[in-house]
Amino acid sequence: MPIVQMHLIEGYDGDTKRRLGEAVTDAISSVIAAPADAVTVMISEHSGEDYMRGRVRRSPAPALPDPCAIVRGYLAEMEDGALDAARARLGEGFTMRFPSAAPMTTLDALIDWSRPRYRFVRKTIESVELAAASGRSAVYVAGTLQGEWPDGTPFEGIRFIDRFELTDGLITRQDVWNDIAEERP
């Protein structure tokens, strides 16, 4: 089965190397019929003194934050009402789209739009998946919604999928699909 030898300049922490190894494994498994446990990734590190490109010694590029952790943090902050913390995770040009709604560019617009639809909503996350391409990351979150309708009646088990785009570690787009309209009394 596939064996990948990766060379890095020293300086990346263990979590970054783990994420890199997982991403390479997933990429290989998505192209050839190799289960993840059959893909071997070996990382060799080299000191900056032992690495040169263009006649210049180089330092490692900074590791980007984990896109899945950013999205999970954002969703938790939104549920907890920590709007300033959630806003700090948004990049320039942020846009979100919800079913049957015009695009929104601020969290305040989302809160105003959702106020007549439900008192609150919480998410039970069943899966988080990462896809990366061309310097951007897409994170898909799927699960169910629970909360209360405006009259206080509880609801639960409403399925949802959120798709987030991240650039340079910040969320620039959120697309939401859910069955809340079909369940609303």
CORRA-V96581 format. One record per run of one state. SS is the DSSP state (@ for helix, = for strand, . for the rest). FROM is the first residue (numbers start at 0). TO is the last residue. Records with the same first field share a line. If there is no record, write none. Layout:
SS = FROM-TO ; FROM-TO
This chain:
. = 0-1 ; 9-12 ; 31-34 ; 38-38 ; 46-46 ; 50-50 ; 53-54 ; 57-65 ; 80-81 ; 87-88 ; 97-102 ; 104-105 ; 115-118 ; 133-134 ; 148-152 ; 167-168 ; 178-178 ; 183-184
= = 2-8 ; 39-45 ; 51-52 ; 55-56 ; 89-96 ; 103-103 ; 119-132 ; 135-147 ; 153-166 ; 169-177
@ = 13-30 ; 35-37 ; 47-49 ; 66-79 ; 82-86 ; 106-114 ; 179-182
